[in-house]
Amino acid sequence: MDKIRFGMIGAGAISNAHIPAILKHPDAEIVCLADVNEEAAKAQAEKLEVPRICASYDTLMEMDDVDAVIVGIPTQFHADAVIKAARAGKHAMCEKPMARTLEDCRAMIQAHDDAGTTLAMGFVRRYDQHWGQIRKLIHEGKAGRPCMWRVIVAGSAPQPPNYGTWYADERFSDGTLTESASHDVDFLRYTFGEVETVTAHMQKLGTYGTVLDNCVVIFGFESGDTALLHWSWSLPKGAGSGFRGLDVIGPEGSIHEPRQIDDQWIAEVSRADEVVEQIPFENRRDATTWSQGQLDGFIRAIRGEALPRATGYDGYKAQEIYLAAVQSMESGLRIRLPLE
Ligand SMILES: NC(=O)c1ccc[n+]([C@@H]2O[C@H](COP(=O)([O-])OP(=O)(O)OC[C@H]3O[C@@H](n4cnc5c(N)ncnc54)[C@H](O)[C@@H]3O)[C@@H](O)[C@H]2O)c1
């Protein structure tokens, strides 16, 4: 079968996951890397042995030897690149978050529906064994249902030298809930089903950047499950850098975030304070594992073998949840979905 020939849009941090995945995949080939910063594109192309670069994704769209693109640039530009890809007859995988407005998300989905091309979303946790194990235990009823999911993550905004400044700049980004926590938002939908209500408290707390950098969101699911999500880029005092905590509590017990003991990954289930089960599992936690699975899913979707695990609709729903959180923050009310 012919290889799928890829163009990567964006030579930043996430290209370090996507390009090696393409290079490793037997049915994929990297053809070109596009970045407005030509120096960045050149350096990354040299490091990862990408044969061609260009400074504009418009140029990439004109290349007949590119079948599919991966869009890994600041969120503000996702819609334009994804829609242009469809119009050029190219399949697209869009990094999260999909776009900033529901109008843009709808236009991206429509453009690919009209062109008959595949649109996949980069919600990579759907391919990650660590997260997959938590989801499996929930679905096996280890905690019972309905249950309460709690997650707390405190760290800092993605920023130089590893990332661009745009993450914390409101002209390009909506901040913590979309740029970091959209992974959780999507994973919650993937695990518990559709969200019925959203209640949120969001703030701009830190001195870095201009976006909402601290969010507390409560989700009510149609399934009757509940989730509490606190993700902060701005709790420098009193919060361990990178502190995170996760558990799932239900009528049958609690599932704790998996941890590594020596070389073995373990997920624990407890009842009250007593650990009743220790479940070992394989967890190769490196970006290549999940990026590889995600790329493989995209290729299979392009070939019509299966839907991608995360579709444009999933991107739309995650952004809808963010916009509901904004409505809740502004009104002080619990917001019911769908918004439109
Ligand atoms: N799935 C994940 O875990 C994950 C991790 C990191 C980033 N991301 C997502 O990937 C995307 C890119 O993030 P990043 O961390 O690589 O950003 P980055 O700041 O490291 O790099 C962004 C790159 O895009 C280039 N760029 C900016 N505007 C452009 C344009 N109009 N056309 C072409 N190139 C342009 C910049 O020059 C820069 O090289 C974002 O959507 C981000 O949310 C996802």
The ligand as an SDF file (V2000), in Angstrom:
LIG
                    3D

 44 48  0  0  0  0  0  0  0  0999 V2000
   -0.6800   17.0150   22.5420 N   0  0  0  0  0  0  0  0  0  0  0  0
    0.1390   17.6030   23.3860 C   0  0  0  0  0  0  0  0  0  0  0  0
    0.4290   17.0730   24.4540 O   0  0  0  0  0  0  0  0  0  0  0  0
    0.7190   18.9430   23.0310 C   0  0  0  0  0  0  0  0  0  0  0  0
    1.9250   19.3550   23.6060 C   0  0  0  0  0  0  0  0  0  0  0  0
    2.4510   20.5790   23.2030 C   0  0  0  0  0  0  0  0  0  0  0  0
    1.7650   21.3690   22.3020 C   0  0  0  0  0  0  0  0  0  0  0  0
    0.5770   20.9550   21.7880 N   0  0  0  0  0  0  0  0  0  0  0  0
   -0.1680   21.8030   20.8390 C   0  0  0  0  0  0  0  0  0  0  0  0
    0.5950   21.9480   19.6430 O   0  0  0  0  0  0  0  0  0  0  0  0
    0.4350   23.2550   19.1060 C   0  0  0  0  0  0  0  0  0  0  0  0
    1.8060   23.9240   18.9790 C   0  0  0  0  0  0  0  0  0  0  0  0
    2.3930   23.9960   20.2590 O   0  0  0  0  0  0  0  0  0  0  0  0
    3.9910   23.9990   20.4730 P   0  0  0  0  0  0  0  0  0  0  0  0
    4.1980   23.6920   21.9180 O   0  0  0  0  0  0  0  0  0  0  0  0
    4.6540   23.1840   19.4550 O   0  0  0  0  0  0  0  0  0  0  0  0
    4.2750   25.5290   20.2430 O   0  0  0  0  0  0  0  0  0  0  0  0
    5.7050   26.2300   20.1160 P   0  0  0  0  0  0  0  0  0  0  0  0
    5.5440   27.5920   20.6720 O   0  0  0  0  0  0  0  0  0  0  0  0
    6.7860   25.3590   20.6750 O   0  0  0  0  0  0  0  0  0  0  0  0
    5.9360   26.2950   18.5420 O   0  0  0  0  0  0  0  0  0  0  0  0
    5.0120   26.9060   17.6920 C   0  0  0  0  0  0  0  0  0  0  0  0
    5.6760   27.0490   16.3150 C   0  0  0  0  0  0  0  0  0  0  0  0
    4.6820   27.5170   15.3870 O   0  0  0  0  0  0  0  0  0  0  0  0
    5.2830   28.4860   14.5490 C   0  0  0  0  0  0  0  0  0  0  0  0
    4.2230   29.3200   13.9930 N   0  0  0  0  0  0  0  0  0  0  0  0
    3.5290   30.3040   14.6220 C   0  0  0  0  0  0  0  0  0  0  0  0
    2.5820   30.7910   13.7860 N   0  0  0  0  0  0  0  0  0  0  0  0
    2.6930   30.1050   12.6230 C   0  0  0  0  0  0  0  0  0  0  0  0
    2.0100   30.1600   11.3770 C   0  0  0  0  0  0  0  0  0  0  0  0
    0.9830   30.9980   11.1850 N   0  0  0  0  0  0  0  0  0  0  0  0
    2.3990   29.3280   10.3790 N   0  0  0  0  0  0  0  0  0  0  0  0
    3.4330   28.4720   10.5570 C   0  0  0  0  0  0  0  0  0  0  0  0
    4.1260   28.3800   11.7280 N   0  0  0  0  0  0  0  0  0  0  0  0
    3.7500   29.1840   12.7380 C   0  0  0  0  0  0  0  0  0  0  0  0
    6.2630   29.2050   15.4570 C   0  0  0  0  0  0  0  0  0  0  0  0
    7.2540   29.8780   14.7100 O   0  0  0  0  0  0  0  0  0  0  0  0
    6.8180   28.0630   16.3050 C   0  0  0  0  0  0  0  0  0  0  0  0
    7.9670   27.4840   15.7180 O   0  0  0  0  0  0  0  0  0  0  0  0
   -0.5460   23.9550   20.0330 C   0  0  0  0  0  0  0  0  0  0  0  0
   -1.8350   23.7890   19.5520 O   0  0  0  0  0  0  0  0  0  0  0  0
   -0.3730   23.2120   21.3480 C   0  0  0  0  0  0  0  0  0  0  0  0
   -1.5270   23.2720   22.1850 O   0  0  0  0  0  0  0  0  0  0  0  0
    0.0680   19.7500   22.1210 C   0  0  0  0  0  0  0  0  0  0  0  0
  1  2  1  0
  2  3  2  0
  2  4  1  0
  4  5  1  0
  4 44  2  0
  5  6  2  0
  6  7  1  0
  7  8  2  0
  8  9  1  0
  8 44  1  0
  9 10  1  0
  9 42  1  0
 10 11  1  0
 11 12  1  0
 11 40  1  0
 12 13  1  0
 13 14  1  0
 14 15  2  0
 14 16  1  0
 14 17  1  0
 17 18  1  0
 18 19  2  0
 18 20  1  0
 18 21  1  0
 21 22  1  0
 22 23  1  0
 23 24  1  0
 23 38  1  0
 24 25  1  0
 25 26  1  0
 25 36  1  0
 26 27  1  0
 26 35  1  0
 27 28  2  0
 28 29  1  0
 29 30  1  0
 29 35  2  0
 30 31  1  0
 30 32  2  0
 32 33  1  0
 33 34  2  0
 34 35  1  0
 36 37  1  0
 36 38  1  0
 38 39  1  0
 40 41  1  0
 40 42  1  0
 42 43  1  0
M  CHG  2   8   1  16  -1
M  END
$$$$
